[in-house]
Amino acid sequence: MVSTQSVGVIGGPTEKTQRLRWWRVHDNGGVSSTLSFLFVSFMVFSSIGFLYTYTMYKNPNYSVGCEEDSEGSWSIGVFYGDSPFSLKPIETMNVWKNTSAAWPVANPIVTCGSVTDSGFPSNFVADPFLYVQGDVLYLFFETKNSITMQGDIGVAKSIDNGASWEQLGVVLDEEWHLSYPYVFDYNDQIYMMPEGSKKGDLRLYRAVNFPLKWELEKVILKRPLIDSFIIKYESRYYLFGSDHTRVSTKKNGELEIWYSNSPLGPWKPHKKNPVYNTDKETGARNGGRPFVYNKNVYRLGQDDGETYGKRVRVFKIEVLTPYNYREVEVEFGLPKPTKERNAWNGARSHHLDTQQLPSGQWIAVSDGDRTASGDMSHRFIIGSLLLFSTGLLVLIMGMLLGFVRCIVPLSWCPHNIKKRTDAFFVWERSSHLSSRVRQYCTRLNRLTAVLRCKMNPKTSLGRFAFIVILIGSIVLMCVGLGYIYGGSGAREPYSVDHHYSQFTLLAMTYDARLWNLKWYIQHYSRCSSVREIVVIWNKGMPPDITEFDSAVPVRIRVESKNSLNNRFKLDPLIKTKAVLELDDDIMMSCDYIERGFKVWRQNPDRLVGFYPRLVNGPGPLTYRAEKHARKFNGYNMILTGAAFMDHRAAFGLYWSEEARVGREAVDELFNCEDVLMNFLYVNATSSGPTVEYVKPSWSFDTSKFSGVAISENTQSHYRVRSKCLEKFTELYGGLSEKVEFKRRKDGWDM
């Protein structure tokens, strides 16, 4: 009998030879094919991800400043009222800067963008404090330098009661972070007490050339107090602030009080310090300047429960002595934003300063943010997890194709024939956990073979599985990149000269399209600049307002006659200069609605819309679709079923005596009201274009889902419009000269 050991000696395969042969087959081929597959997959998916990110999230107007960071994207708004408990935002007060531009003014009135153009870049502005000097308002605020990522103190000036602000620049810039610039008078001097807790003390600055130059008066307290203010109560001065460095302090839930005979000190601690050391949602941390109303003193505090700076709470001070302190919360009544992240203060607002003007009116400034604290970090984590999931799907694809043969290193598996030291064998035998882990790794590696056997790519099931996994991995990757690079999802308005405004949305409909109207109102009421939605009800029983889920007021205007002329009916209840005539069956993103509104505010004497047409000769005038305008690279008409206009000017033209014959033709044909409006604009303008086009990335007609479209037969609809072109040309002359696509710098007309 020949022993097993002698086989290797006589010429059979030795253990070493078996190991080498196994390694060549299983390791060299497996590792190299796996690495090659992973490398190629990485390059392909990286290219797709780069193209997707560049296409969807590129910022052609990129400049330093106004970049989202983990602290948010704060801005500042202004409010008015007959008392501090009846404050309303500026847009509800119909404040107009002038009558020739697109107003009324809307919040926010100071943003990072307006500060950036004053000469210093800013990521956000927050913590506003007012200083009233006669008819001039000065606004001091924290501006976060986007280069140093440090807070400085900036100032702006208004001479029109807060409707517009002139940026004056940074007035205080230290080597440490500054915020909360509490400004007050004392002994005919103007002082500022900003937060500078990073320095470890509380400093008082005096204006030597108000408002631009300040110098350090003294360090009044060697404590790193945050969000501090000083008030005079009865015969003493009291300083309120929070020290988060104190042992056992609950962050944002702690409040200390100090007292003195002068704002310059010396300061003594309150006998009950800390007067609060509780949960952060109670409003212990200060949230602005205290105010006096009807001889009562009120303190503002931050509610930091759900997120940092969620809202401002108001407390009436009932007892304040060096030995005792008592306050009670009162209802403030500041309007809550209804558009959530599409409102400038939709997620949080943590600071307010309200004062009474010499006129007796009350004014307030407040900061706000669209996103909650840490939103950027939260989105990054979710995006990273989705990208990791994409990697797992790519690994599964490799298993199906046979490129990935093992998931874990072979040395982690039992029965691995690679040479191991005796010490390693001893460790392996002595650990039950190690043995189980290695057995699990072996089963995991076998999964590749099982998966390939069950779903072979050569079978229809395998091919289907491969396609599903491929599409799923691409979708996961794009969604993950969207979380990381796509922002919070808020649809912000676009400023014109650093100002914002609002418009009224007009929709004409009837009872058969009610289901469509509900969807329409729910969507567009969340757009940032929509102030009100007016429904022009042409036929049937009008719905109840409560049937609509709307973030803005909805008004139903019931018409006695079913007429397309009702679209442009004079309406004295409209409170904005701009209206958007938008058919109730057109759906597009709020971002493109906001783009159109910006273009109109830059050209308030024109029709600005989303559907261009080109009507030209020679020969008979024929109404054609947008492809005709694209073919000849220009347009001279905009469909008013999706267009911005000055309702006073446009509706006045439409209901003039000169337009009477045209209106009669519209009633007769039940068509062409938008064609008539274009002719009237041209007839009323001496020179220059009367239309502007904005291209939406997408839009669709919801009426196609229900069969209630007004113009179901397109060809018949176009023939009627061609007749209108001929008639209106005889009445009012031709349309304006062709306006070319791609002529504007914003690139929105391509």
Residue pairs with C-beta under 8 A, 6 or more apart in sequence:
2 10
8 14
8 15
13 21
15 417
18 417
19 417
19 418
19 419
22 417
23 418
26 405
26 406
26 410
27 410
29 405
30 405
30 406
33 402
33 403
33 404
33 405
34 398
34 403
34 404
34 405
34 406
36 403
37 398
37 401
37 403
37 404
38 394
38 398
38 404
41 394
41 397
41 398
45 390
45 394
45 473
45 474
45 477
48 474
48 477
49 477
49 478
49 481
52 477
52 478
52 481
53 481
53 485
56 482
56 486
57 481
57 482
57 485
57 486
57 487
60 747
63 116
64 116
64 121
64 146
64 147
65 112
65 113
65 115
65 116
65 121
65 122
65 123
65 146
66 73
66 111
66 112
66 113
66 116
66 122
66 123
66 124
66 146
67 123
67 146
68 371
68 376
68 487
68 488
69 123
69 144
69 149
69 376
70 374
70 376
70 377
71 123
71 124
71 144
71 373
72 124
72 348
72 369
72 371
72 373
72 375
73 112
73 123
73 124
73 369
73 370
73 371
74 124
74 125
74 126
74 367
74 368
74 369
75 108
75 110
75 111
75 112
75 124
75 125
75 344
75 367
75 368
75 369
76 108
76 109
76 110
76 111
76 125
76 126
76 128
76 139
76 141
76 365
76 366
76 367
76 368
77 89
77 90
77 107
77 108
77 109
77 344
77 345
77 365
77 366
77 367
77 368
78 89
78 90
78 107
78 109
78 162
78 363
78 364
78 365
78 366
79 87
79 88
79 89
79 90
79 334
79 354
79 363
79 364
79 365
79 366
80 87
80 88
80 90
80 93
80 162
80 361
80 362
80 363
80 364
81 87
81 88
81 361
81 362
81 364
82 361
82 362
83 293
83 362
84 291
84 293
84 298
84 354
84 362
84 364
85 293
85 331
85 332
85 333
86 333
86 362
87 333
87 334
87 335
87 354
87 362
87 364
88 335
89 106
89 107
89 335
90 104
90 105
90 106
90 107
90 109
90 162
90 163
91 104
91 105
91 106
91 107
91 501
91 502
91 531
93 104
94 104
94 575
95 103
95 104
95 105
95 161
95 163
96 103
96 104
96 105
96 163
97 103
97 105
97 160
97 163
97 164
97 499
100 604
101 601
101 604
102 496
102 501
102 577
102 578
102 600
102 601
102 604
103 499
103 501
103 577
104 501
104 502
104 575
104 576
104 577
105 163
105 164
105 499
105 500
105 501
106 500
106 501
106 502
106 529
106 531
107 344
107 345
107 500
108 344
108 345
108 368
108 500
109 162
109 163
109 164
109 165
109 499
110 125
110 128
110 139
110 141
110 156
110 165
111 125
111 495
111 498
112 122
112 123
112 124
112 125
112 143
112 144
113 495
113 498
114 156
114 165
114 167
114 495
114 498
115 122
115 125
115 143
115 154
115 167
116 122
117 167
117 498
118 154
118 167
118 168
118 169
119 167
119 169
120 143
120 145
120 152
120 154
120 169
120 170
121 145
121 146
121 147
122 143
122 144
122 145
122 146
122 154
123 144
123 145
123 146
123 149
124 143
124 144
124 369
125 141
125 142
125 143
125 144
125 154
125 367
126 141
126 142
126 144
126 179
126 350
126 351
126 367
127 141
127 142
127 179
127 180
127 181
127 351
127 367
128 139
128 140
128 141
128 351
128 353
128 365
128 366
128 367
129 139
129 140
129 141
129 180
129 181
129 182
129 183
129 288
129 289
129 353
129 365
130 137
130 138
130 139
130 140
130 353
130 355
130 363
130 365
131 137
131 138
131 139
131 140
131 183
131 190
131 211
132 138
132 355
132 357
132 358
134 358
135 159
135 161
135 358
136 157
136 158
136 159
137 157
137 158
137 159
137 161
137 162
137 363
138 155
138 156
138 157
138 183
138 211
139 155
139 156
139 157
139 158
139 165
139 365
140 153
140 154
140 155
140 171
140 181
140 183
140 192
140 211
141 153
141 154
141 155
141 156
141 181
141 367
142 151
142 152
142 153
142 154
142 178
142 179
142 180
142 181
143 151
143 152
143 153
143 154
143 170
144 150
144 151
144 152
145 151
145 152
150 176
150 177
150 178
151 177
151 178
151 179
152 170
152 172
152 173
152 178
153 170
153 171
153 172
153 173
153 178
153 179
153 181
153 192
153 194
154 167
154 168
154 169
154 170
154 171
155 168
155 169
155 171
155 211
155 212
156 165
156 166
156 167
156 168
157 165
157 166
157 168
157 211
158 164
158 165
158 166
161 357
161 363
162 363
162 365
164 499
168 211
168 212
169 212
171 211
171 212
171 213
171 214
172 178
172 181
172 192
172 194
172 205
172 214
174 196
174 199
176 196
176 198
176 199
177 196
177 197
177 198
178 194
178 195
178 196
179 194
179 195
180 194
180 195
180 226
180 227
180 228
180 351
181 192
181 193
181 194
182 192
182 193
182 194
182 228
182 229
182 230
182 289
183 190
183 191
183 192
184 190
184 191
184 193
184 230
184 263
185 191
186 262
186 263
189 206
189 207
190 206
190 207
190 210
191 204
191 205
191 206
191 207
191 217
191 263
192 204
192 205
192 206
192 207
192 214
193 202
193 203
193 204
193 205
193 220
193 228
193 229
193 230
194 203
194 205
195 225
195 226
195 227
195 228
196 202
196 203
197 224
197 225
197 226
197 244
198 224
199 224
200 222
200 224
201 219
201 221
201 222
201 223
201 224
202 219
202 220
202 221
202 222
202 223
202 224
202 225
202 228
202 241
203 216
203 217
203 218
203 219
203 220
204 216
204 217
204 218
204 219
204 220
204 263
204 264
205 214
205 215
205 216
205 217
206 214
206 215
206 217
207 213
207 214
208 214
208 215
217 264
218 264
218 265
220 239
220 263
220 264
220 265
220 267
221 239
221 258
221 265
221 267
223 241
223 243
224 243
224 244
224 245
225 239
225 241
225 242
225 243
225 256
226 241
226 242
226 243
226 244
226 285
227 241
227 242
227 285
227 286
227 287
227 302
228 239
228 240
228 241
228 242
228 286
229 239
229 240
229 241
229 286
229 289
229 290
230 237
230 238
230 239
230 240
230 263
231 237
231 238
231 240
231 290
231 297
232 238
233 297
233 317
233 320
234 320
236 259
236 260
236 261
236 322
237 259
237 260
237 261
237 262
237 263
238 257
238 258
238 259
238 320
239 257
239 258
239 259
239 260
239 267
240 255
240 256
240 257
240 286
240 290
240 299
241 255
241 256
241 258
241 286
242 252
242 254
242 255
242 256
242 284
242 285
242 286
243 249
243 254
243 256
243 274
244 251
244 252
244 254
246 254
246 274
248 277
249 274
249 277
250 277
250 278
250 279
250 280
251 280
252 280
252 284
252 285
252 302
252 304
252 308
253 276
253 277
253 278
253 279
253 280
253 282
253 284
253 285
253 304
254 274
254 276
254 277
254 284
254 285
255 274
255 275
255 276
255 277
255 284
255 285
255 286
256 269
256 270
256 273
256 274
256 275
257 269
257 270
257 272
257 273
257 275
257 320
257 325
258 267
258 268
258 269
258 270
259 267
259 268
259 270
259 322
260 266
260 267
260 268
268 322
270 322
270 323
270 325
271 322
271 323
271 324
272 323
272 324
272 325
275 325
276 282
276 284
277 284
278 284
279 305
280 304
280 305
281 303
281 304
281 305
281 306
281 310
282 301
282 303
283 301
283 302
283 303
283 313
283 315
283 329
284 301
285 301
285 302
285 304
286 299
286 300
286 301
286 302
287 300
287 301
287 302
287 312
287 313
287 350
287 351
287 352
288 300
288 312
288 351
288 352
288 353
288 354
288 366
289 300
289 353
289 354
289 355
290 297
290 298
290 299
290 300
290 317
291 297
291 298
291 300
291 354
291 355
292 298
296 316
296 317
297 316
297 317
297 320
298 314
298 315
298 316
298 317
298 330
299 314
299 315
299 317
299 327
300 312
300 313
300 314
300 315
300 351
300 352
301 312
301 313
301 314
301 315
302 309
302 310
302 311
302 312
302 313
302 350
302 351
303 310
303 311
303 312
303 313
304 310
304 350
306 372
307 347
307 348
307 372
307 373
307 374
308 348
308 350
308 373
308 374
309 348
309 349
309 350
309 351
309 369
309 373
310 348
310 350
311 348
311 349
311 350
312 332
312 334
312 349
312 350
312 351
312 352
312 366
313 329
313 332
314 329
314 330
314 331
314 332
315 327
315 328
315 329
315 330
316 327
316 328
316 329
316 330
317 325
317 326
317 327
318 326
318 327
318 328
319 325
319 326
334 352
334 366
337 343
337 344
337 345
337 346
337 368
338 551
338 552
339 346
339 525
339 526
339 527
339 528
339 551
339 552
340 346
340 347
340 526
340 551
341 347
341 370
341 371
341 488
341 489
341 490
342 370
342 490
342 491
342 492
342 526
342 527
342 528
342 590
343 368
343 370
343 528
344 368
344 370
344 492
344 528
345 366
345 367
345 368
345 369
345 370
346 368
346 370
346 490
347 369
347 370
347 371
347 372
347 375
348 368
348 369
348 372
348 373
349 366
349 367
349 368
349 369
350 367
351 366
351 367
352 364
352 365
352 366
353 364
353 365
353 366
354 362
354 363
354 364
355 362
355 363
355 364
356 362
356 363
357 363
370 488
370 490
370 492
371 488
371 490
375 488
379 483
379 484
379 488
380 483
380 484
382 480
382 483
383 480
383 481
383 482
383 483
383 484
384 480
384 484
385 480
386 476
386 477
386 479
386 480
386 483
387 476
387 477
387 480
387 481
389 476
389 480
390 473
390 476
390 477
390 480
393 469
393 472
393 473
393 476
394 473
395 404
395 407
396 451
396 469
397 466
397 469
397 470
397 473
398 404
399 447
399 448
399 451
399 452
400 451
400 452
400 455
400 457
400 462
400 465
400 466
400 469
401 457
401 466
402 452
404 448
405 445
405 448
405 449
406 445
406 448
407 444
407 445
407 447
407 448
408 441
408 444
408 445
410 416
410 418
410 445
411 418
411 420
412 437
412 438
412 441
413 438
413 441
413 442
413 445
414 435
414 438
414 439
414 442
415 442
427 434
428 434
428 435
428 438
429 435
455 461
455 462
455 465
455 466
456 462
457 463
457 466
491 526
491 527
491 528
491 589
491 590
491 591
491 594
492 528
492 594
493 500
493 528
493 529
493 594
493 597
493 598
494 594
494 595
494 597
494 598
495 598
496 598
496 601
496 602
500 529
501 529
501 576
501 577
501 578
501 597
501 601
502 529
502 530
502 531
502 576
502 578
503 529
503 530
503 531
503 576
503 578
503 579
503 580
503 597
503 644
504 530
504 531
504 532
504 533
504 534
504 574
504 575
504 576
504 578
504 579
504 580
504 647
505 524
505 530
505 532
505 533
505 534
505 579
505 580
505 582
506 533
506 534
506 536
506 567
506 579
506 580
506 581
506 582
507 517
507 520
507 521
507 533
507 534
507 535
507 536
507 582
507 583
507 584
508 535
508 536
508 538
508 564
508 566
508 567
508 583
508 584
509 516
509 517
509 535
509 536
509 537
509 538
509 584
510 537
510 538
510 539
510 540
510 562
511 539
511 540
511 541
511 542
512 540
512 708
513 584
513 585
513 703
513 706
513 708
514 543
515 706
516 584
516 585
516 702
516 703
516 706
516 708
517 535
517 543
517 548
517 584
518 547
518 548
518 549
519 587
519 702
520 584
520 585
520 587
520 702
521 533
521 535
521 548
521 549
521 550
521 554
522 548
522 549
522 550
523 587
523 590
524 530
524 533
524 582
524 590
524 593
525 533
525 549
525 550
525 551
525 552
525 554
526 551
526 590
527 590
527 593
527 594
528 590
528 594
529 593
529 594
529 597
530 552
530 593
531 552
531 575
531 576
532 552
532 553
532 554
532 555
532 574
532 575
532 576
533 550
533 552
533 553
533 554
533 555
534 554
534 555
534 556
534 557
534 571
534 574
535 554
535 555
535 556
535 557
536 557
536 559
536 566
536 567
536 569
537 556
537 557
537 558
537 559
538 559
538 562
538 563
538 566
539 562
542 556
542 558
543 556
545 554
545 556
548 554
555 573
557 569
557 571
559 566
559 569
563 666
563 667
564 666
564 667
564 670
564 671
564 672
564 673
565 654
565 663
565 666
565 667
565 673
567 581
567 640
567 673
568 581
568 650
568 651
568 654
568 655
568 673
568 677
569 651
569 655
570 651
570 652
570 655
571 647
571 651
574 647
576 647
577 604
577 646
577 647
577 648
578 597
578 600
578 601
578 604
578 644
578 645
578 646
578 647
579 644
579 645
579 647
579 650
580 593
580 596
580 597
580 642
580 643
580 644
581 640
581 641
581 642
581 643
581 645
582 641
582 642
583 641
583 642
585 701
585 702
585 703
585 704
585 709
586 641
586 642
586 699
586 700
586 701
586 702
587 699
587 700
587 702
588 610
588 696
588 698
588 699
589 696
589 697
589 698
592 610
592 694
592 696
592 697
592 699
595 694
595 746
595 748
596 608
596 609
596 610
596 644
596 694
597 644
599 608
599 644
599 692
599 694
599 744
599 746
599 748
600 606
600 608
600 644
600 645
600 692
603 692
604 646
605 646
605 649
605 685
605 690
606 681
606 689
606 690
606 691
606 692
607 638
607 640
607 643
607 644
607 645
607 650
607 677
607 678
607 681
607 690
607 691
607 692
608 638
608 643
608 644
608 645
608 691
608 692
608 693
608 694
609 638
609 639
609 640
609 642
609 643
609 644
609 691
609 692
609 693
609 694
610 639
610 642
610 643
610 693
610 694
610 695
610 696
610 699
611 626
611 638
611 639
611 641
611 642
612 626
612 629
612 635
612 637
612 638
612 691
612 693
612 741
613 623
613 624
613 625
613 626
613 628
613 629
613 635
613 636
613 637
613 638
613 639
614 624
614 628
614 629
614 632
614 634
614 635
614 636
614 637
614 738
615 621
615 623
615 636
615 637
615 725
615 735
616 632
616 636
616 738
620 722
620 726
621 722
621 725
621 726
621 729
622 718
622 722
622 725
623 675
623 718
623 719
623 721
623 722
623 724
623 725
624 718
625 718
629 635
629 741
630 741
632 738
633 740
633 741
634 738
634 739
634 740
634 741
635 691
635 693
635 738
635 739
635 741
636 691
636 735
636 736
636 737
636 738
636 739
637 675
637 678
637 691
637 735
638 678
638 691
638 692
638 693
639 674
640 673
640 674
640 677
640 678
641 674
642 699
643 674
645 677
650 677
650 681
653 659
653 677
653 680
653 681
653 684
654 663
654 676
654 677
654 680
655 663
656 680
658 680
658 683
659 676
659 680
661 731
662 676
662 679
662 680
662 728
662 731
662 732
663 676
665 672
665 676
665 724
665 727
665 728
666 672
666 673
666 676
669 720
669 723
669 724
671 711
671 717
671 720
671 721
671 724
672 720
672 721
672 724
672 728
675 721
675 724
675 725
675 728
676 724
676 728
678 690
678 691
678 735
679 728
679 729
679 731
679 732
679 733
679 735
680 732
681 690
681 691
682 690
682 732
682 733
682 734
682 735
682 736
683 732
683 733
685 736
688 736
689 736
689 737
689 739
690 736
691 736
691 739
692 739
692 749
693 739
693 741
693 749
694 748
694 749
695 748
695 749
695 750
701 709
703 709
703 710
711 717
741 749
741 750
742 749
742 750
743 749
